[in-house]
């Protein structure tokens, strides 16, 4: 079962139920372990763990095992295994590995690879285009990445990626290098000037995302499995692995997100299972950290640990699932997911990283996706607008008073919202709605009213990104035989359409490295 998983062509799957006599573990070791690892942690093929297969439905897994995947080393087993055996294998890969596999410092270091270049890497772009107006496009349909010239809207190159890239690529401040993180733990460093992979390392077995420091010197990964955050230098050499636990080490957590806070010279981490926000400074002059109660830290009471590359904890009442920074980076705006079995819904809160405590609750209904929120100027203040995963409405919040100034109706719940300093519109999708997933809604940032919509009937239309100057907006037709659609951001006319394989996201170099107010961090 080598190769990466993806949605194959439709066919009638074999029955999922396996006969009791089928030894799925033995079948796996015989047919799959050589490529996916004896503990299903991945090798030449991706990890086959429940945590890594969250987006692969079991019927799709059955099809992949039966038919294989074209253009990969994943063969089909439909002719060699019975339907019962294939059903048993599909069920087996969704079962937890006991005991849970680990990923040590030695494992991380051993995983690092540096491809041998066929020629020395040049210190300037090896193509004719504006290096600040490139787009990196993640195509999840066949696990590829396209690099797009944002002036001519032409693909400069297309290359295969690791399985299921997640969390958005992150750029160095000069725009030369981009780092990708995959669900099964791989970090890939890619040189955009030379269009070449320059290093890879596996940070964990199931990873949420990566962040790159504002000075380009550090890379941090947030893991679900094992429960760690991992710090690397820019060459992907391991610097430090930190267990995501409480101070006493008695409780561990999945790390749900890590983002760079450039003005603070630190990484900020949300923990899914522990009510804490972490800040890890990469400033050598960072103030010492005092854990626990201290009468007067200025007097040097208690035992401090260095502030540089260590955890500064902010205690909370509830864990945060994802979060967003205000423009000062003093505040984290985080969503709290509803507890299993609880009648309470999702909530959102404002955490001040300087005083290290929650200072406000955000009046956002439904299930806000704050990780894709945007800010913009409105009536002399700055407001936050966030997609809503549950309701067809967007709450606009005044970031001085933390109060709602308007609730904007949309055709259905959405996942992404984007804008740009040089456009009057905020664009939001409704991709979480079965009926309105084909609709983009444009909101006037002055009146806070929906003023236009764009549709791709019957298909999923989502994830807007703008060119460097904000003149054009690019949208994804989120289908296997999908496309990027280029719109004039003012007239809303379609300019060009580029066929692509489920382009889940596209990221403009300039907008990302300048922290545009209309893009996520």
C-alpha positions in Angstrom: 0.0 0.0 0.0 2.7 2.5 -0.9 2.1 6.1 -2.0 -0.2 8.9 -0.8 -3.9 8.6 -0.1 -6.4 10.6 -2.1 -9.9 10.3 -3.5 -9.8 7.8 -6.4 -12.2 7.5 -9.3 -15.7 6.4 -8.2 -16.5 2.7 -8.2 -18.6 0.2 -6.2 -16.6 -0.5 -3.1 -16.4 -4.0 -1.5 -18.3 -4.7 1.6 -16.8 -3.0 4.6 -17.7 -5.8 7.0 -14.9 -8.3 7.4 -15.2 -11.9 8.2 -14.2 -12.7 11.8 -11.5 -15.1 10.5 -9.6 -12.4 8.7 -6.4 -11.5 10.5 -6.1 -7.8 9.6 -2.9 -7.3 11.5 -1.2 -10.1 9.6 -2.5 -8.8 6.3 -1.1 -5.4 7.1 2.3 -6.7 7.9 2.4 -8.8 4.7 1.1 -6.2 2.3 1.5 -2.8 3.8 4.2 -2.5 6.5 7.1 -2.3 4.1 5.8 1.1 2.8 3.7 2.4 5.7 5.8 1.2 8.6 5.3 -1.7 11.0 3.4 0.6 13.5 1.6 2.4 10.6 3.7 5.5 11.3 4.7 5.9 7.7 7.8 5.4 5.7 7.8 5.6 1.8 4.0 5.8 2.1 2.1 8.1 4.5 1.2 7.3 8.1 -2.0 5.2 8.4 -3.1 6.3 11.9 -6.6 7.4 12.9 -5.2 10.9 13.6 -3.7 11.1 10.1 -6.8 9.8 8.3 -9.3 12.3 9.6 -10.1 13.6 6.1 -10.2 10.1 4.5 -13.6 8.5 4.8 -13.7 4.8 5.1 -15.5 4.2 1.8 -12.7 6.1 0.1 -10.1 4.0 1.9 -11.8 0.9 0.6 -11.5 2.3 -2.9 -7.9 3.2 -2.6 -6.9 -0.3 -1.3 -9.0 -1.9 -4.0 -7.9 0.2 -7.0 -4.6 1.8 -5.9 -3.6 5.3 -7.0 -2.4 6.3 -10.5 1.0 8.0 -10.8 2.1 6.6 -7.4 3.6 3.4 -6.0 0.3 2.5 -4.4 -1.0 -0.7 -6.1 -4.5 -1.9 -6.1 -5.3 -5.1 -4.2 -8.7 -5.9 -5.7 -7.3 -8.8 -7.7 -5.2 -10.4 -4.9 -7.3 -9.9 -1.8 -10.9 -10.7 -1.1 -13.6 -8.1 -0.3 -13.5 -9.4 3.3 -9.7 -9.0 3.5 -9.9 -5.5 2.0 -12.6 -4.6 4.4 -10.6 -5.8 7.3 -7.5 -3.8 6.2 -9.7 -0.7 5.9 -11.0 -1.2 9.4 -7.6 -1.9 10.8 -6.0 1.4 9.8 -8.6 3.3 11.7 -7.9 1.5 14.9 -5.5 3.1 17.4 -2.0 1.7 17.6 -1.4 0.2 21.0 0.7 1.3 22.7 0.7 4.8 21.1 3.9 5.2 19.0 6.4 7.8 20.0 8.7 10.1 18.0 12.0 10.8 19.8 14.8 13.3 19.3 16.8 10.5 17.6 13.8 9.7 15.3 13.5 13.4 14.3 17.2 13.8 13.6 17.4 10.5 11.6 14.5 11.6 9.5 16.1 14.7 8.1 17.2 14.6 4.5 18.9 17.0 2.2 18.4 16.3 -1.5 21.6 16.4 -3.5 21.3 19.4 -5.9 22.1 18.8 -9.6 23.7 22.2 -9.6 24.6 24.9 -7.0 21.6 26.9 -5.8 21.6 30.5 -7.2 21.2 33.5 -5.0 18.6 35.1 -7.2 15.4 34.0 -8.9 15.9 31.6 -11.8 12.8 32.8 -13.7 11.3 36.1 -14.9 8.5 37.2 -12.6 7.9 39.4 -9.6 9.2 37.3 -6.6 6.9 39.2 -4.3 3.8 38.4 -6.4 4.1 34.6 -6.5 1.4 32.3 -5.3 1.9 28.9 -3.8 -1.1 26.8 -4.6 -1.7 23.6 -2.6 -3.6 21.0 -4.8 -4.8 18.3 -2.4 -6.5 16.2 -5.2 -3.2 14.6 -6.1 -0.9 16.0 -3.5 1.0 18.6 -5.6 2.0 22.2 -5.2 1.9 24.7 -8.1 4.0 27.9 -8.1 2.0 30.6 -9.9 3.2 33.9 -11.4 0.7 36.4 -10.0 1.2 38.9 -12.9 0.7 36.6 -15.9 -1.3 33.9 -14.0 0.9 31.2 -15.4 2.3 28.2 -13.5 6.1 28.3 -13.2 6.4 24.8 -11.9 4.4 22.0 -10.3 5.8 19.4 -7.9 4.6 16.6 -5.8 4.2 17.2 -2.1 4.0 15.2 1.1 0.6 13.7 2.0 -2.1 16.1 3.1 -0.4 19.5 3.5 -2.2 21.3 6.3 -2.1 24.7 8.1 -0.9 26.8 5.2 2.7 27.3 4.0 4.9 29.8 5.8 7.5 32.1 4.2 10.8 33.5 5.3 10.8 37.3 5.4 12.7 37.7 2.2 10.2 35.5 0.4 12.8 33.1 -0.9 11.9 30.0 1.2 8.6 28.5 2.0 7.9 25.7 4.5 5.1 23.2 4.2 3.7 21.0 6.9 2.0 17.7 6.3 -0.6 15.9 8.4 1.8 13.0 9.0 4.4 15.2 10.4 6.8 16.2 7.6 8.2 19.7 7.2 9.5 20.5 3.7 11.7 23.6 3.0 11.4 24.7 -0.6 13.5 27.3 -2.4 11.2 29.4 -4.5 14.1 31.2 -6.3 15.5 27.8 -7.5 12.3 25.9 -7.5 13.8 23.1 -5.5 13.3 21.2 -2.2 16.3 21.9 0.0 15.5 20.0 3.2 12.9 17.8 4.9 12.4 16.5 8.4 9.7 14.7 10.3 8.6 16.6 13.4 6.0 14.1 14.6 3.5 11.5 13.5 0.4 13.8 13.2 1.1 17.5 12.9 -1.3 20.4 12.8 0.8 23.2 11.4 4.2 25.0 11.3 5.2 28.6 11.9 8.3 30.5 10.8 9.8 33.2 12.9 9.8 36.8 11.8 13.5 36.9 11.4 13.5 33.6 9.4 15.8 31.8 11.8 13.4 29.4 13.4 10.6 26.9 12.5 8.2 25.5 15.0 5.8 22.5 14.6 2.6 21.8 16.6 1.8 18.1 16.9 -1.2 16.0 17.9 0.9 12.9 18.0 3.1 12.7 19.9 1.9 15.6 22.1 4.8 18.0 21.5 5.9 21.2 20.0 9.2 21.0 18.2 11.7 23.8 17.4 14.0 23.7 14.5 16.5 26.1 13.0 16.0 27.4 9.4 17.9 24.4 8.0 15.5 22.0 9.8 18.0 20.9 12.4 16.4 19.9 15.6 16.9 22.5 18.4 14.4 21.5 21.1 11.4 19.2 21.6 8.9 20.3 24.3 6.3 18.0 25.8 2.9 19.6 25.7 2.0 19.0 29.4 0.9 20.9 32.4 3.7 22.3 34.6 3.5 19.3 36.9 3.6 16.9 33.9 0.4 15.1 35.0 -1.7 16.1 32.0 -0.8 16.2 28.3 -2.4 17.9 25.4 -2.5 17.9 21.6 -1.0 21.2 20.2 -3.7 22.5 18.0 -2.0 25.5 16.4 1.3 27.5 16.5 1.7 31.0 14.9 4.5 33.5 14.8 4.0 36.8 16.6 6.8 38.8 14.9 6.5 42.0 16.9 6.8 40.0 20.1 9.7 37.8 18.7 7.9 34.7 19.8 5.7 31.7 18.9 2.3 31.4 20.4 0.7 28.0 20.8 -2.9 26.9 21.5 -3.4 23.6 23.4 -6.5 21.6 22.6 -6.8 19.7 25.9 -5.2 22.0 28.5 -6.5 25.4 29.5 -3.3 27.3 28.7 -1.9 29.4 26.0 1.9 29.1 25.5 4.4 31.7 24.3 7.9 30.7 23.4 10.3 33.6 22.8 13.1 33.5 20.2 14.4 36.8 21.6 17.8 36.2 23.4 16.9 39.2 25.6 13.5 37.7 26.7 12.6 38.3 30.3 12.9 35.4 32.8 9.9 33.1 33.3 8.5 32.7 36.8 6.1 29.8 37.0 3.6 29.8 39.9 3.0 32.5 42.5 5.7 35.0 43.1 5.5 37.9 45.6 7.8 40.2 43.7 9.6 39.0 40.7 11.7 42.2 40.6 13.3 41.1 43.8 14.5 37.9 42.2 12.3 35.8 44.4 11.5 32.2 43.4 13.5 30.2 40.8 13.3 31.6 37.3 14.0 29.9 34.0 15.4 31.7 31.0 12.8 33.4 28.8 14.6 32.4 25.6 13.1 29.3 24.0 11.2 28.3 27.1 7.4 28.1 27.8 5.6 31.1 29.3 2.2 29.9 30.3 -1.1 31.9 30.4 -3.7 30.0 32.4 -7.3 30.0 31.0 -10.7 28.7 32.0 -11.1 26.7 28.8 -8.7 25.4 26.1 -8.5 27.3 22.8 -9.0 25.5 19.5 -7.7 28.1 17.1 -6.9 31.8 17.4 -6.2 35.1 15.7 -4.0 38.0 16.7 -5.0 41.7 16.8 -2.8 44.1 14.9 -0.7 44.9 18.0 -0.1 41.2 18.7 -0.8 41.9 22.4 -4.1 40.0 22.2 -5.0 36.5 21.1 -8.6 36.0 20.0 -9.4 32.4 20.4 -12.3 30.0 19.9 -13.3 27.3 22.4 -15.1 24.3 20.9 -18.1 22.8 22.7 -17.4 20.0 25.0 -18.5 16.5 24.0 -22.0 15.8 25.3 -22.5 19.3 26.5 -25.4 21.5 25.5 -23.2 24.6 25.5 -22.1 25.9 22.2 -18.7 27.2 21.1 -17.4 30.4 22.6 -14.6 32.9 22.0 -12.4 34.9 24.3 -9.7 37.6 24.3 -6.4 36.8 26.0 -3.9 39.6 26.8 -0.4 38.1 26.4 1.2 40.8 28.4 -0.8 40.4 31.6 -1.3 36.7 30.8 -5.0 36.4 31.4 -8.4 36.5 29.6 -9.7 40.1 29.5 -13.0 39.7 27.6 -15.5 37.3 26.0 -16.2 37.8 22.4 -20.0 38.0 21.6 -19.7 35.6 18.6 -22.5 33.1 18.1 -22.3 29.7 16.3 -18.8 28.3 15.8 -16.4 31.0 14.8 -13.3 30.0 12.7 -11.1 32.7 14.1 -8.0 31.2 12.5 -9.3 32.6 9.2 -10.5 35.9 10.6 -9.6 39.3 9.2 -9.4 42.8 10.5 -10.0 46.1 8.7 -10.6 49.8 9.5 -14.2 50.9 10.0 -15.7 54.1 11.3 -12.5 55.2 13.1 -11.8 51.9 14.7 -10.5 48.4 13.8 -13.0 45.6 13.5 -12.7 41.8 13.4 -14.8 39.6 11.1 -14.6 35.9 11.2 -16.1 33.0 9.3 -18.7 30.9 11.1 -18.6 27.1 10.8 -22.1 26.6 12.0 -24.3 29.6 11.1 -24.9 31.6 8.0 -23.9 34.8 9.7 -20.7 36.8 10.3 -20.3 38.9 13.5 -18.3 42.0 13.2 -16.5 42.9 16.5 -15.1 46.3 17.5 -11.6 45.5 18.7 -11.5 48.4 21.2 -14.7 47.6 23.0 -14.9 43.8 22.1 -18.6 44.4 21.2 -20.6 43.4 18.2 -21.2 46.3 15.8 -23.1 44.2 13.2 -24.2 40.7 12.3 -24.0 40.1 8.5 -26.2 37.4 7.0 -24.6 34.9 4.5 -26.1 32.1 2.5 -24.6 29.5 4.8 -21.7 28.7 7.2 -18.3 29.2 5.8 -14.6 28.4 6.4 -12.5 31.2 4.9 -12.8 35.0 4.8 -10.3 37.3 3.0 -9.8 40.9 2.0 -7.0 43.3 1.1 -6.0 46.8 2.0 -6.7 48.0 -1.6 -10.1 46.5 -2.1 -13.5 47.7 -0.6 -14.8 44.1 -0.3 -14.4 41.3 2.2 -15.0 38.0 0.5 -16.4 35.0 2.4 -17.4 31.5 1.3 -20.3 29.3 2.5 -18.5 26.0 1.8 -19.8 24.3 5.0 -23.4 24.6 3.6 -24.6 21.7 1.3 -26.9 24.2 -0.5 -24.7 27.3 -0.6 -21.2 25.8 -1.0 -21.0 27.2 -4.5 -21.5 30.8 -3.5 -19.0 33.5 -2.5 -20.5 36.6 -0.8 -18.9 40.0 -1.1 -19.3 42.4 1.9 -18.8 46.1 1.6 -16.3 47.0 4.3 -17.8 50.5 4.7 -21.4 49.7 5.0 -21.0 46.1 6.3 -23.7 45.0 3.9 -23.6 42.1 1.4 -23.4 43.7 -2.0 -22.6 40.9 -4.5 -22.2 37.2 -4.9 -20.4 34.9 -7.3 -21.4 31.3 -8.0 -20.0 28.1 -9.4 -23.2 26.1 -9.6 -23.1 22.7 -8.0 -19.4 23.0 -7.0 -17.5 24.2 -4.0 -16.2 27.7 -4.4 -13.9 28.8 -1.6 -10.7 30.4 -0.3 -9.9 33.8 -1.8 -6.4 35.2 -2.0 -5.4 38.5 -3.6 -2.5 39.6 -5.8 0.1 41.8 -4.1 -1.7 45.0 -5.2 -5.2 43.7 -4.4 -6.3 44.2 -8.1 -7.2 40.5 -8.6 -8.8 37.9 -6.4 -8.2 34.2 -6.9 -10.8 31.7 -5.8 -10.6 27.9 -5.7 -13.1 25.5 -7.3 -12.6 22.9 -4.6 -13.1 19.8 -6.7 -10.9 17.0 -8.1 -11.3 18.4 -11.5 -11.3 21.9 -10.2 -9.7 25.2 -11.1 -8.4 28.6 -9.9 -10.6 31.4 -11.1 -9.0 34.8 -11.4 -11.5 37.7 -10.8 -11.0 41.4 -11.3 -11.5 42.5 -7.7 -13.3 45.7 -8.7 -15.5 44.7 -11.6 -15.9 41.0 -10.4 -15.4 39.8 -14.0 -13.7 36.5 -14.5 -10.2 37.1 -16.1 -8.8 33.6 -16.3 -9.4 30.0 -15.3 -6.6 27.5 -14.6 -7.4 23.8 -14.3 -6.2 22.3 -11.0 -6.7 19.2 -8.8 -8.7 20.3 -5.8 -6.8 23.5 -5.1 -7.6 23.9 -1.4 -5.6 27.0 -0.8 -3.4 29.6 -2.5 -1.0 32.0 -0.7 0.6 35.2 -2.0 4.2 35.8 -0.9 3.8 39.6 -0.4 0.5 39.4 1.5 1.9 36.8 3.8 5.3 38.3 4.7 3.8 41.8 5.2 1.0 40.4 7.3 -1.7 42.0 5.2 -4.8 42.9 7.2 -6.9 40.8 4.8 -5.1 37.5 5.1 -4.7 35.0 8.0 -1.5 34.6 9.9 
